[in-house]
Amino acid sequence: MMINLIGFLIALVIFAHVLVIVGLYRQKVMPFFVPLYIYLNILMIVIEICALFFLQTSRLEILSAVFDARLIVEAFVPPILVALNQAYNSGVAWPKPKLNNFFFWGMSMLIAIFVLQGKMISGVVNLNGIFFPQYGRFYPLFLSYFYFCLIYVFVDFLRKNKSVGTDSEAGAIKKLILVVLPVFLILFSFLHLSPYLGFIHPVILFSYPILSVMLIYLAFKFHLFDYNERGVNAISFFLVSLLYLVIFSFISIRFQVWSFILLIPLLLLVFKLYQMIEFYTVRILHTRNFSEMYNLEEELEVLFTETGKYIDNQALAQFLGEYAQKVLRCSKCAVITAQFDIRPYQILYLEGFEKEQIDPILTTSNSPLLEKLELERQVLNKFDYLPHSSVYKQMEASQLYLMIPLIAHSKLEGFIFLGGEKRITRFLKKDLEFIRFFSISAGHAFHNIQSIQNTVQTQKMADLGIVASQLAHDFQSFITLVKLDTSEEDRVRQRANYMEKLVKDLLNFAKPKELQLTMVDINELVDMTLDVIKIPDKIVLERHYSQSIPKINIDIDQMRRVFMNLFENSVNAMKDKGGRLKVTTRPLRLLSPMRRNTWMYIEILDEGKGIPEEFLEKIFDPFFTTRKNEGGNGLGLAIVKQIITRHKGFIDVTSKLNKGTIFNIRLPYLI
């Protein structure tokens, strides 16, 4: 029974190695060290085929050749392990050869020569029909070489663990160091050291299936494979085959070596038949005529009529999302619109999907699906792709059926993502026709809303400018007279000065000056502004400037006003207790290859009294102030935001009461 079980298990893991190699070879996108990993799998296949001949092969000439072949192939595992480790650490598929590479390859060749000369194996030991090699006096050289290689890789991974970047990678390396390498060391000792010391038993051969499972496990742990439907099917087939073979091994018949070897192509053939049956079953179901029917003309009429009624992006996004879900029979939907910011897209409507499913597609640098949508601007239908294609796998992983770009006047306005949890769905020809019109109609609807909002804002500012000019003229005349007639009344004069400043700020806000753009070093501009501000001794000023940011094209006077206002607010917030005033500048990385504009980030942090949460949404509103008694008119931060916005930038604020406030500014390099 044990001999049958060992033979079946070794044949099954050889079958698994073949699937791994084929799967990795067919992947269009693969990690850089995959070729070396494939070679390691090939070596394991040869070693395990040799191990099968340990079972009931009594012909000594065959056994001698098998023992030699196994030891020679195993001797070339260490240099592959070292090269694999170097490839992982350096990020290059074929690292530049180093002295240690020549050492390991040289040692492997030396051991191979000793094996061919008969200095490693001196005979054969027969244990109840299972044959083991009897090792010679040079065999300790092989053992020492292998142990040295394992210790070398272990130490190298310890060094790598200290400098690793991401948490997931750190967890994988930690598991490799604490679990995989020690277990590998124990199994190697069980396979090679135990027989040399005199312990010979069939159970030793169980080490090979365990080693193979660990090697395949590492492929998933280090993300050489994508978790997709095909991979799950292969694992399921492997486990079912394992169950049947374990049961079959209890049969009293003692199988021969050739039976185990023939089992390998038989498993491959059965698995291929299983895949074909599944593929054609899916195809039949996919082409089946579904009962969900609707009138295309009526639905398009509703779409065109309703989309023209909206003047708010949020409401339009909700309508489009719910309407697309209803017509196209999808349980999940996300509506995304383009924006000019470091994050080029924002989610306006989300139903069914988790935010964590959509965010990586939109925020990950060089996202393959996002790049394809931006470049080709065509609808991505998961079922237009073969199951093993990268697009199908990525959409399957995110439970996406359709990714629809929204286009208006050749401009990308956003996307609509549709999906669900079903593996099989069906989009009829009229569904695809609806999707085509839906993409155009939705894109134009978002474009029209933006045009309306821009027009309304322009008209509002123009009207405000006219009113402000008239008020400023009337107020200024009155203020001048008040100043002349109340030269000795400080309180009245102080009030007149306040009114005069209010008039100037109102004019600046209502009729802003044209931007006079100049290339400037932002760090120098911040320093110039800080130099003219009186900062009390109890306030600690910290400057954290990036020296790698290039000069930026801005209006110096207006941007100085921005910094002046924010710094004065920070100093005023810390005038009682003091604290830190920290200024940070740095570049921001790109999140979309199609929107290549780079950004600059400026952060102003203070440890002042903070802003109450209920005021945070209002602080940029005109005439909103919490310092009325101190002479504030509520236009300072409104003008700050206006200046930043006119530079096509963004400003936002976070604050905690009695903890402090942070203003974040993002400025683009191209206006």
Buried (B, 14 or more C-beta within 10 A) or exposed (E): EBBBBBBBBBBBBBBBBBBBBEBBEEBEEBBBBBBBBBBBBBBBBBBBBBBBBBBBBEEEEEBBEBBBBBBBBBBBBBBBBBBBBBBBBEEEBEBEEEEBBEBBBEBBBBBBEBBEEEBBBEEBEEEEEBBBBBBBEBBEBBBEBBBBBBEBBBEBBEEBBEEBEEEEBBEBBEBBBEEBBEEBBEBBBBBBBBBBEEEBBBEBBBBBBBBBBBBBEBBBBBEBBBEBBBBEBBBEBBEEBBEEBBEEBEEEEEBEBEBBBEBBEEBBEEBEEBBEEBEEEBEEEEEEEEEEEBEBEEBBEEBBEBBEEBEEBEBBBBBBBBBBBEBBBBBBBBBBBBEEBBBBBBBBBBBBBEEEBBBEBBBEEEBEBBEBBBEEBBBBBBBEBEBBBBBBBBBBBBBBBBBBBBBBEEEBBBBBBBBBEEEEBBBBEBBBEBBEBBBEBBBBBBBBBBEEEEEEEEEEBEEBBEEBBEBBEEBBEEBEEBBEEBEEEEEBBEBBBBBBEBBBBBBBBBBBEEBEEEEBBBBEBBBBBBEEBEBEEEBEEEEEBEEEBEEBBBBBEBBBBBBBBBBBBBBBBBEEEBBBBBBBBBBBEBBBEBBEBBBBBBBBBBBBBBBEEEBBEEBBBBEBBEEEEEEBBBBBBBBBBBBBEBBBBBBEBEBEEEEBBBBBBBBBBEB
